[in-house]
Amino acid sequence: MQNLEILFVDDERSILSTVKEFLSFNGYKVTVIDDSLKALELTKRKAFDVVFTDLKMPGFNGMELLSAIKNFRPETKVIMVTGYATIESAVEAMKVGCYDYLQKPIDFCRLKELIEEIRELLPKNANKGLKARFRSYGLIDTMTSALTGLQRGLKARFRSYGLIGETPKMQEIYRIIDRVSKNDSTVLIYGASGTGKELVAKVIHQNSKRRKKPFVTVNCGAIAEGLLESELFGHTKGAFTGAIKDKIGLFKAAEGGTIFLDEVTEMNPPLQVKLLRALQEKKVRPVGDIKESDVDVRVIAATNKDPVEAVKNGILRKDLFYRLNVVSIKMPLLKERKEDIPLLVNHFTHNFSTIMGYKKVTNVSPEAMDVLLKYDWPGNVRELENVIERAFALGVNETIGISDLPPEIKESGKRTKAKQEIYNLKENEIHLINKALQKTGGNKIETANLLGINIATLYRKIKRYNL
């Protein structure tokens, strides 16, 4: 991957800190600066591939910086960073050479997309001759443009539903969603609670030909065992005590659309047999009825258990598993895709700013972001969303700091820091003992004297560290 030289200019240091942490965490080489005149001098001395500049800055503003850079570095791509109130000015800047604009509060998905777009425009060093030969036939540019456009389109489309992520695991999920949305295949989504299984099911439905028909959710673990069959398939009047009238089931309620069976492994084995028949025959029979009726519905199921283990343990029938598992999607834990945390934080912050009217909350302090990145998130994305919502509910002002985080997350950050300090202490101690041993030629008594410890302590440490 070609490493771009990126410069980010903004007079708000909190924004610079967050941007630098995000881009550095994702492997980008970035320089940040809070003074536009100093930024101008820096661009004269050093060629940057892309410059992000705030439009409104004291003294030398973004428009002036754009004009100056374009005068002596016309090849540099300049992107204007602007608030909603100054979008017209940003568009005007594009007419005089600005590559694009980025709105505040910063959408980190869009920030990364812009950088990758610019990377594609730059000449590549590797296989230059081969690419030049194929480009003469129109192959390279067409393929690169198509691939980049497809990836950008998928991410943008799914982000509009709240499905956020840039990691390879999320990219693979986007590709699967795109494919299965074009057909009626049964889908099994599995993963821990809070990873977004229902959201993925909704995205599949909303991108399918069934989008104008109902999307019905059934939590199989939240309905009493004796009532679940009636809820799913309906019942006739008098079928059981309390059945005072006919009732259609949720399968019929979802006619033409999608039914989402959440926690399907909580369903008892006899009911699993009836679900299997409904899937195979596309017919349902209400409780107490002798007749079956046709049903046209797509089934998406989910479980927080490993489905293969559920089959081995007798929780999920093997034949039902095969019928549900036409296409499977495994949702990753949040701790397995921590690179997405800044993107998710930005998404939730933007949402709650809009919902609760906190227009000034635009970012998270670097210290708080560091704690969020180090936390293991047992509750996954749902827990992260709750943490951000909690900060808003308690009246956060402008920037979410460590003080705005729940006690258990702050304490986790302290424990992580303490573990790191212990680890560093151990590494330093090993380094000092090895250095002293080398200096004394391995003489233990001289080494102990050099280190200022007794010989017994030295032998104990040598044994502990296997030196």
Secondary structure as UniProt FT lines:
FT   STRAND          5..9
FT   HELIX           13..25
FT   TURN            26..27
FT   STRAND          29..33
FT   HELIX           36..45
FT   STRAND          50..54
FT   HELIX           62..72
FT   TURN            74..75
FT   STRAND          77..82
FT   HELIX           84..86
FT   HELIX           87..95
FT   TURN            96..97
FT   STRAND          100..103
FT   TURN            104..106
FT   HELIX           108..121
FT   TURN            126..127
FT   HELIX           128..135
FT   TURN            136..138
FT   HELIX           139..159
FT   TURN            160..162
FT   HELIX           168..180
FT   TURN            181..182
FT   STRAND          187..190
FT   TURN            193..194
FT   HELIX           197..206
FT   TURN            209..212
FT   STRAND          215..219
FT   TURN            220..222
FT   HELIX           225..233
FT   STRAND          234..235
FT   TURN            237..238
FT   TURN            241..242
FT   STRAND          247..248
FT   HELIX           250..253
FT   TURN            254..256
FT   STRAND          258..262
FT   HELIX           264..266
FT   HELIX           269..281
FT   STRAND          283..284
FT   STRAND          293..294
FT   STRAND          298..303
FT   HELIX           307..312
FT   TURN            313..314
FT   HELIX           318..324
FT   TURN            325..326
FT   STRAND          327..330
FT   HELIX           334..336
FT   HELIX           338..340
FT   HELIX           341..356
FT   TURN            359..360
FT   STRAND          363..364
FT   HELIX           366..374
FT   TURN            378..379
FT   HELIX           380..393
FT   TURN            394..395
FT   STRAND          399..400
FT   HELIX           402..404
FT   HELIX           407..439
FT   TURN            440..442
FT   HELIX           444..451
FT   HELIX           455..464
FT   TURN            465..466
//
